[in-house]
Amino acid sequence: MIDLFYWPTPNGHKITLFLEEAGLDYTIHPVDISAGDQFRPEFLAISPNNRMPAIIDRNPKDGGEAISIFESGAILLYLAEKTGRFLPEDIRGRTAVTEWLFWQVGGLGPMAGQNHHFGQYAPEKIPYAVTRYVNETNRLYGVMDRRLARVPFLGGADYSIADMASYPWVVPWQRQQQNLDEFPNLKRWFENIAARPATIRAYEKGKDLSAAPSVTEEGKKILFGQTARSVVR
């Protein structure tokens, strides 16, 4: 059994995508990031960077004590190695998948995240910042589109953790001020993944939580106002 500490954000969806594809038993523990749940001591004990998702695997592959993992990319790698799925065993295939996984973690996620922040949440609209991150998101979509002109999935011939990492960050393409019609290869990939039964199940898991009230002004202070000196509850 896996305990998943989760909120229905792109990074949260990455993990439910894998768990549903692999058919692993898991229990969701909601982490309401607008309410500050990510700063609770019991959560910080498993996710010291106060970010979700995180997991506790009660039945690790080595048969030992439960193991906790934080950071979505690390979780995907851990689960792939645990199950022997969605990560090739051959060195070239594995390298390609990990390249694109790290590309998402270091590029698409942070840049699209700043796109969301300055476009949706910033208290004042700063044209330079909005344009900067909309353009960078556009550039990264182009990187994916060129890659997907050559192969069906980001890692190559098969669906992998690289796709699971990137897909949730393309779901809000309209919010990111992008147009998928400009990227036909990316659009084909996106629609393919959206139609997978496990993808549909994964997004259903977060529907009730997604229906919660939108981020309040107090929630913004919690999400965007923390420093090293912030009080940990």
Backbone hydrogen bonds in HBPLUS format (Angstrom, degrees):
<---DONOR---> <-ACCEPTOR-->    atom                        ^
c    i                          cat <-CA-CA->   ^        H-A-AA   ^      H-
h    n   atom  resd res      DA  || num        DHA   H-A  angle D-A-AA Bond
n    s   type  num  typ     dist DA aas  dist angle  dist       angle   num
A0058-ARG N   A0001-MET O   2.99 MM  57  5.54 161.0  2.03 166.2 169.8     1
A0002-ILE N   A0025-ASP O   3.10 MM  23  6.35 148.5  2.20 133.4 142.9     2
A0027-THR N   A0002-ILE O   2.85 MM  25  6.33 151.3  1.94 159.5 167.3     3
A0003-ASP N   A0056-ILE O   2.91 MM  53  5.08 164.6  1.93 151.7 153.7     4
A0056-ILE N   A0003-ASP O   2.94 MM  53  5.08 145.8  2.06 139.4 148.3     5
A0004-LEU N   A0027-THR O   2.81 MM  23  5.90 178.1  1.81 161.4 161.8     6
A0029-HIS N   A0004-LEU O   2.67 MM  25  5.86 159.2  1.71 167.1 164.1     7
A0005-PHE N   A0054-ALA O   2.85 MM  49  5.20 175.6  1.85 163.0 162.9     8
A0054-ALA N   A0005-PHE O   3.21 MM  49  5.20 144.1  2.35 134.2 141.8     9
A0006-TYR N   A0029-HIS O   3.10 MM  23  6.11 154.4  2.17 137.6 145.1    10
A0031-VAL N   A0006-TYR O   2.82 MM  25  5.45 148.2  1.92 140.9 142.1    11
A0009-THR N   A0007-TRP O   2.67 MM   2  5.76 135.8  1.86 116.5 101.3    12
A0012-GLY N   A0009-THR O   3.04 MM   3  5.03 115.4  2.48  97.7 114.0    13
A0013-HIS N   A0009-THR O   2.86 MM   4  6.10 162.2  1.89 164.0 168.6    14
A0014-LYS N   A0010-PRO O   3.20 MM   4  6.46 142.2  2.35 143.6 152.2    15
A0015-ILE N   A0012-GLY O   3.17 MM   3  5.81 131.5  2.42 112.2 121.3    16
A0017-LEU N   A0013-HIS O   2.92 MM   4  6.03 155.1  1.98 154.7 161.1    17
A0018-PHE N   A0014-LYS O   3.30 MM   4  6.67 155.0  2.36 141.1 146.2    18
A0019-LEU N   A0015-ILE O   2.94 MM   4  6.19 176.0  1.94 158.6 159.5    19
A0020-GLU N   A0016-THR O   2.92 MM   4  5.89 159.6  1.96 146.1 151.1    20
A0021-GLU N   A0017-LEU O   3.04 MM   4  6.15 158.3  2.08 144.0 150.5    21
A0022-ALA N   A0018-PHE O   2.86 MM   4  6.02 161.8  1.89 161.3 165.9    22
A0023-GLY N   A0019-LEU O   2.96 MM   4  5.85 120.9  2.32 131.8 145.4    23
A0024-LEU N   A0019-LEU O   3.17 MM   5  5.35 145.7  2.29 145.8 152.5    24
A0035-ALA N   A0032-ASP O   3.09 MM   3  5.40 140.9  2.25 104.2 115.2    25
A0037-ASP N   A0032-ASP O   3.15 MM   5  5.38 160.8  2.18 149.2 143.9    26
A0039-PHE N   A0036-GLY O   3.00 MM   3  5.68 169.1  2.01 123.7 126.8    27
A0040-ARG N   A0037-ASP O   3.17 MM   3  5.50 169.2  2.18 114.4 116.5    28
A0043-PHE N   A0040-ARG O   2.93 MM   3  5.40 132.0  2.17 111.1 124.2    29
A0044-LEU N   A0040-ARG O   2.95 MM   4  6.23 163.3  1.98 159.0 164.5    30
A0045-ALA N   A0041-PRO O   3.03 MM   4  6.15 134.5  2.25 142.8 153.2    31
A0046-ILE N   A0043-PHE O   2.99 MM   3  5.62 151.4  2.08 115.3 122.7    32
A0047-SER N   A0043-PHE O   2.88 MM   4  6.01 140.7  2.04 146.8 158.8    33
A0050-ASN N   A0047-SER O   2.91 MM   3  5.58 149.4  2.01 131.3 132.8    34
A0055-ILE N   A0069-ILE O   2.95 MM  14  5.42 159.2  1.99 153.5 160.4    35
A0069-ILE N   A0055-ILE O   2.94 MM  14  5.42 155.1  2.00 147.1 153.2    36
A0057-ASP N   A0067-ILE O   2.80 MM  10  5.36 164.9  1.82 162.7 160.4    37
A0067-ILE N   A0057-ASP O   3.12 MM  10  5.36 153.1  2.19 139.3 144.2    38
A0063-GLY N   A0060-PRO O   2.98 MM   3  5.49 163.6  2.00 118.1 123.0    39
A0075-ILE N   A0071-GLU O   2.93 MM   4  6.22 153.8  2.00 154.0 162.7    40
A0076-LEU N   A0072-SER O   2.97 MM   4  6.20 160.7  2.00 149.5 153.8    41
A0077-LEU N   A0073-GLY O   3.06 MM   4  6.32 162.0  2.09 148.8 153.3    42
A0078-TYR N   A0074-ALA O   2.89 MM   4  6.06 160.5  1.92 147.4 153.4    43
A0079-LEU N   A0075-ILE O   2.87 MM   4  6.09 166.9  1.89 157.5 160.3    44
A0080-ALA N   A0076-LEU O   2.92 MM   4  6.05 156.4  1.98 147.3 154.2    45
A0081-GLU N   A0077-LEU O   2.96 MM   4  6.15 158.5  2.01 150.5 155.8    46
A0082-LYS N   A0078-TYR O   2.84 MM   4  6.03 147.8  1.95 146.1 156.2    47
A0083-THR N   A0079-LEU O   2.99 MM   4  6.10 157.9  2.04 147.3 151.6    48
A0084-GLY N   A0080-ALA O   2.76 MM   4  5.49 136.2  1.95 139.3 151.2    49
A0161-ILE N   A0086-PHE O   3.12 MM  75  5.67 152.7  2.19 153.2 144.7    50
A0094-ARG N   A0090-ASP O   2.88 MM   4  5.98 167.9  1.90 162.8 166.9    51
A0095-THR N   A0091-ILE O   2.95 MM   4  5.92 153.8  2.02 136.6 144.3    52
A0096-ALA N   A0092-ARG O   3.05 MM   4  6.24 161.8  2.08 146.8 151.0    53
A0097-VAL N   A0093-GLY O   3.09 MM   4  6.34 163.2  2.12 150.1 154.3    54
A0098-THR N   A0094-ARG O   2.93 MM   4  6.14 167.5  1.94 154.4 158.0    55
A0099-GLU N   A0095-THR O   2.85 MM   4  5.99 151.9  1.92 149.1 157.3    56
A0100-TRP N   A0096-ALA O   3.19 MM   4  6.43 164.8  2.22 149.8 151.9    57
A0101-LEU N   A0097-VAL O   2.89 MM   4  6.11 144.1  2.02 146.0 157.3    58
A0102-PHE N   A0098-THR O   2.93 MM   4  6.02 168.2  1.94 149.3 151.8    59
A0103-TRP N   A0099-GLU O   2.85 MM   4  6.06 144.3  1.98 141.1 152.7    60
A0104-GLN N   A0100-TRP O   3.11 MM   4  6.23 152.5  2.19 135.3 140.7    61
A0105-VAL N   A0101-LEU O   3.04 MM   4  6.36 167.2  2.05 151.3 154.6    62
A0106-GLY N   A0102-PHE O   2.80 MM   4  5.85 159.4  1.85 150.1 155.4    63
A0107-GLY N   A0103-TRP O   2.77 MM   4  5.43 132.5  1.99 138.0 149.2    64
A0109-GLY N   A0104-GLN O   2.95 MM   5  5.73 170.7  1.96 150.4 153.1    65
A0111-MET N   A0107-GLY O   2.98 MM   4  5.94 167.4  1.99 162.9 167.1    66
A0112-ALA N   A0108-LEU O   2.91 MM   4  5.80 161.7  1.95 146.5 152.6    67
A0113-GLY N   A0109-GLY O   2.80 MM   4  5.79 148.2  1.90 146.8 157.1    68
A0114-GLN N   A0110-PRO O   3.00 MM   4  6.23 151.7  2.08 143.2 149.1    69
A0115-ASN N   A0111-MET O   2.97 MM   4  6.24 148.7  2.07 141.3 150.8    70
A0116-HIS N   A0112-ALA O   2.88 MM   4  6.24 157.5  1.94 149.6 154.2    71
A0117-HIS N   A0113-GLY O   2.92 MM   4  6.20 158.3  1.96 144.8 151.3    72
A0118-PHE N   A0114-GLN O   2.93 MM   4  6.07 175.4  1.94 157.9 157.0    73
A0119-GLY N   A0115-ASN O   2.94 MM   4  5.81 145.3  2.07 143.7 153.9    74
A0120-GLN N   A0116-HIS O   2.78 MM   4  5.49 147.0  1.89 144.6 151.3    75
A0121-TYR N   A0117-HIS O   2.88 MM   4  4.93 138.6  2.05 123.8 137.0    76
A0122-ALA N   A0117-HIS O   2.82 MM   5  5.87 143.4  1.96 165.2 161.0    77
A0129-ALA N   A0126-ILE O   2.97 MM   3  5.44 113.3  2.43 113.4 128.7    78
A0130-VAL N   A0126-ILE O   3.01 MM   4  6.23 167.7  2.03 163.5 167.6    79
A0131-THR N   A0127-PRO O   2.91 MM   4  6.01 173.5  1.91 156.5 158.7    80
A0132-ARG N   A0128-TYR O   2.84 MM   4  5.93 158.5  1.89 148.2 155.2    81
A0133-TYR N   A0129-ALA O   3.11 MM   4  6.30 166.2  2.13 153.8 155.0    82
A0134-VAL N   A0130-VAL O   2.94 MM   4  6.04 154.8  2.00 152.9 160.7    83
A0135-ASN N   A0131-THR O   2.94 MM   4  5.91 162.2  1.98 147.7 152.8    84
A0136-GLU N   A0132-ARG O   3.02 MM   4  6.19 151.4  2.10 137.7 146.1    85
A0137-THR N   A0133-TYR O   2.95 MM   4  5.94 156.0  2.01 137.2 143.6    86
A0138-ASN N   A0134-VAL O   3.01 MM   4  6.20 153.9  2.07 141.5 149.0    87
A0139-ARG N   A0135-ASN O   2.88 MM   4  6.21 152.1  1.96 146.9 154.4    88
A0140-LEU N   A0136-GLU O   3.01 MM   4  6.27 158.4  2.06 148.5 153.4    89
A0141-TYR N   A0137-THR O   2.92 MM   4  6.22 150.5  2.01 149.4 157.8    90
A0142-GLY N   A0138-ASN O   3.04 MM   4  6.32 149.9  2.13 144.0 152.1    91
A0142-GLY N   A0139-ARG O   3.06 MM   3  5.03 116.2  2.48  91.6 107.3    92
A0143-VAL N   A0139-ARG O   2.99 MM   4  6.42 142.3  2.13 141.8 152.7    93
A0144-MET N   A0140-LEU O   3.05 MM   4  6.39 160.7  2.09 149.8 153.5    94
A0145-ASP N   A0141-TYR O   2.84 MM   4  6.10 159.1  1.89 148.9 155.5    95
A0146-ARG N   A0142-GLY O   2.97 MM   4  6.16 159.4  2.02 149.6 153.6    96
A0147-ARG N   A0143-VAL O   3.10 MM   4  6.31 157.8  2.15 145.9 152.2    97
A0148-LEU N   A0144-MET O   2.82 MM   4  6.01 163.0  1.85 157.4 162.2    98
A0149-ALA N   A0146-ARG O   3.34 MM   3  5.16 150.6  2.43  93.7 102.1    99
A0150-ARG N   A0147-ARG O   3.04 MM   3  5.65 157.7  2.09 113.4 120.2   100
A0151-VAL N   A0147-ARG O   3.32 MM   4  6.65 143.9  2.46 142.3 152.5   101
A0153-PHE N   A0156-GLY O   2.96 MM   3  5.16 155.7  2.02 166.7 166.3   102
A0156-GLY N   A0153-PHE O   2.99 MM   3  5.16 145.6  2.11 105.4 116.2   103
A0163-ASP N   A0160-SER O   3.07 MM   3  5.49 127.4  2.36 106.4 117.9   104
A0164-MET N   A0160-SER O   3.17 MM   4  6.59 158.4  2.22 146.8 153.2   105
A0165-ALA N   A0161-ILE O   2.98 MM   4  6.03 144.7  2.10 138.0 146.2   106
A0166-SER N   A0162-ALA O   3.20 MM   4  6.37 151.2  2.28 139.4 146.3   107
A0167-TYR N   A0163-ASP O   2.87 MM   4  5.80 170.8  1.88 158.7 161.2   108
A0169-TRP N   A0166-SER O   2.95 MM   3  5.47 138.3  2.13 115.8 127.8   109
A0170-VAL N   A0167-TYR O   2.88 MM   3  5.26 157.1  1.93 115.4 123.2   110
A0171-VAL N   A0167-TYR O   3.15 MM   4  6.47 135.8  2.36 151.5 164.2   111
A0173-TRP N   A0170-VAL O   3.00 MM   3  5.22 122.8  2.34 133.7 128.2   112
A0176-GLN N   A0172-PRO O   3.06 MM   4  6.34 136.4  2.25 145.5 158.4   113
A0178-GLN N   A0173-TRP O   2.99 MM   5  5.37 155.0  2.06 152.9 156.2   114
A0177-GLN N   A0174-GLN O   2.91 MM   3  5.01 159.3  1.96 109.1 113.1   115
A0182-GLU N   A0179-ASN O   3.01 MM   3  5.77 160.9  2.05 121.2 126.9   116
A0183-PHE N   A0180-LEU O   2.88 MM   3  5.24 160.8  1.91 114.1 120.6   117
A0187-LYS N   A0183-PHE O   2.84 MM   4  6.03 156.6  1.89 157.7 165.8   118
A0188-ARG N   A0184-PRO O   3.03 MM   4  6.18 155.4  2.10 140.1 145.5   119
A0189-TRP N   A0185-ASN O   3.10 MM   4  6.33 165.3  2.13 147.0 150.6   120
A0190-PHE N   A0186-LEU O   2.81 MM   4  5.98 161.8  1.84 152.2 157.8   121
A0191-GLU N   A0187-LYS O   2.95 MM   4  6.10 166.8  1.96 153.1 155.7   122
A0192-ASN N   A0188-ARG O   3.01 MM   4  6.13 150.2  2.10 144.4 153.1   123
A0193-ILE N   A0189-TRP O   3.04 MM   4  6.32 162.8  2.07 154.1 157.1   124
A0194-ALA N   A0190-PHE O   2.92 MM   4  6.09 161.7  1.96 151.5 157.3   125
A0195-ALA N   A0191-GLU O   3.20 MM   4  6.23 140.4  2.37 137.5 145.2   126
A0196-ARG N   A0193-ILE O   3.07 MM   3  5.33 157.8  2.12 109.1 116.1   127
A0199-THR N   A0196-ARG O   3.00 MM   3  5.25 123.6  2.33 104.6 119.0   128
A0200-ILE N   A0196-ARG O   3.13 MM   4  6.51 160.5  2.17 158.2 163.5   129
A0201-ARG N   A0197-PRO O   2.97 MM   4  6.25 161.6  2.00 150.7 155.7   130
A0202-ALA N   A0198-ALA O   2.86 MM   4  5.99 158.3  1.91 144.7 151.1   131
A0203-TYR N   A0199-THR O   3.06 MM   4  6.29 163.1  2.09 153.7 156.5   132
A0204-GLU N   A0200-ILE O   3.06 MM   4  6.23 144.2  2.19 142.7 153.0   133
A0205-LYS N   A0201-ARG O   3.13 MM   4  6.44 143.3  2.27 146.6 155.3   134
A0205-LYS N   A0202-ALA O   3.20 MM   3  5.31 127.3  2.49  95.0 107.7   135
A0206-GLY N   A0203-TYR O   3.24 MM   3  5.45 138.0  2.43  99.2 109.5   136
A0207-LYS N   A0204-GLU O   3.11 MM   3  5.17 161.1  2.15 106.7 112.7   137
A0210-SER N   A0206-GLY O   2.80 MM   4  5.94 150.0  1.89 153.3 163.4   138
A0211-ALA N   A0207-LYS O   3.06 MM   4  6.28 130.3  2.31 142.5 154.6   139
A0211-ALA N   A0208-ASP O   3.26 MM   3  5.21 137.1  2.45  91.9 103.5   140
A0212-ALA N   A0209-LEU O   3.07 MM   3  5.40 162.3  2.10 109.3 114.5   141
A0220-LYS N   A0216-THR O   2.89 MM   4  6.22 145.7  2.01 145.8 154.7   142
A0221-LYS N   A0217-GLU O   3.24 MM   4  6.57 148.0  2.35 139.2 146.5   143
A0222-ILE N   A0218-GLU O   3.15 MM   4  6.55 150.2  2.25 144.9 152.8   144
A0223-LEU N   A0219-GLY O   2.84 MM   4  6.09 162.5  1.87 153.5 158.4   145
A0224-PHE N   A0220-LYS O   2.77 MM   4  5.66 165.0  1.79 150.9 155.1   146
A0225-GLY N   A0221-LYS O   2.91 MM   4  4.82 130.3  2.16 126.8 132.2   147
A0230-SER N   A0227-THR O   3.08 MM   3  5.26 164.6  2.10 108.6 113.4   148
